[in-house]
């Protein structure tokens, strides 16, 4: 079993495409060299219940996820990308 972290993002309306790309790049960079499976991409659909972007990250277990959430890297990401760019966030964790 592993632990999956899923995020759905609605960006602030004033964000440019370049800023949205920078956000996606930052999400991938957090996990790329850590041996975690990560999938992050913009939504290609549209509708009133749709979000703009989704990411899934697989951790070996919940303890690894909790360590990541408490890490300086994650806190910097939240301050530099999350808070200034995200209007609404939905988060789910699953044991898979």
Residue pairs with C-beta under 8 A, 6 or more apart in sequence:
1 61
1 95
1 96
2 58
2 59
2 60
2 61
2 95
2 96
3 58
3 59
3 60
3 61
3 62
3 64
3 65
3 93
3 94
3 95
3 96
4 56
4 57
4 58
4 59
4 93
4 94
4 95
4 96
5 56
5 57
5 58
5 59
5 65
5 91
5 92
5 93
6 54
6 55
6 56
6 91
6 92
6 93
6 94
7 54
7 55
7 89
7 90
7 91
8 51
8 53
8 54
8 89
8 90
8 91
9 23
9 51
9 52
9 53
9 54
9 55
9 86
9 88
9 89
10 51
10 52
10 86
10 87
10 88
10 89
11 19
11 20
11 23
11 52
11 53
11 85
11 86
11 87
12 84
12 85
12 86
12 87
13 87
15 23
15 85
19 85
20 42
20 52
20 53
20 85
22 81
23 53
23 81
23 85
24 40
24 41
24 42
24 53
26 77
26 80
26 81
27 38
27 40
27 55
27 77
27 81
28 38
28 40
30 38
30 73
30 74
30 77
31 38
31 57
32 38
36 57
36 58
36 59
37 56
37 57
37 58
38 55
38 56
38 57
38 58
39 55
39 56
40 53
40 54
40 55
40 56
41 53
41 54
42 52
42 53
43 50
43 51
43 52
43 53
43 54
51 88
51 90
58 96
59 65
59 68
62 93
62 95
65 93
68 74
82 89
